[in-house]
Amino acid sequence: MIKLVEPVIERQISNIFADKKFSKKLMKEFVNSTEEFSPEKRELYKNLIKKIYLKWVPLLDEVRREAIEELEK
């Protein structure tokens, strides 16, 4: 399941930063830099997660409702 989700998340991240023209190498460095959180990194990651969350919550809510409906049948 995780292997299916990772490309989707990577595309979401790429879309968020498309205007900043992050290269794949820079993206890998960005992901690998999560070991230490300076205040600036914390704010950057917080904003990134918030943008991804805002895009995914409606979809997750829809899936949850459909799953509940199926379980109730």
N, C-alpha and C positions, 0 to 999 in steps of 0.2 A: 504494500500500500504506500509506504513512504517513497519508494522509487517512482511511483506514479505521481505523487504530489510534488516532489522536488522540481521537476521541469516546469510545472505550473507556477510554483513560487518563484523560480528563477525568472520566468517570463514576466511575472508581476513586478519583480524588482527591476528588471530591465526597462519595463514600461514606465515605472515611476521615475527612473533616472535617465530616461531617453534624452531629455532635453539637456542633460549634463554630459552626454556622450561618454559614458563609462565604457571602457573596453573590457573584454573578458578577463584579461590579466588583472586589471584594476579591480574588477568585481571579485575575483578570487582573493586578492589581497584584502579587500574590504571584508569579506566573509571570514577570512583567517585572522583578522585583527580583533576578534571579539574576546580575546583573553584578558585584556585590561581595559577598563572603562574609565577614561578621563571624563570630566564633565562634558566636554565637547562631543566625544563619542557617545556618551549616554544620551545626549539630546538628539544626535543624528539617528541612533538606533531606535529611540523612542518614536521619532517622527516617521521613520520607515515602517515600523511595526504598526503604527496607527493608520498609515495609508493603506497598508495591506489589509488590516482588520476591517477598515471601512468598506473596502471593496468586497471582502469575503463574507461579512456578517449577513447581508441579505440572502446570499446563496445558501449559506449554512442554515439559516432560519427556514428557508423554503424546503431544504432537504429534510430537516427535522420534522416539519409539519407533514410532509409526504410519508416519512417513515412511521410517524405516529398513526396516520390514517391506515397504512398497510397493516400495522400491528393490531389495530382495532377491528379489522375485517375478519 
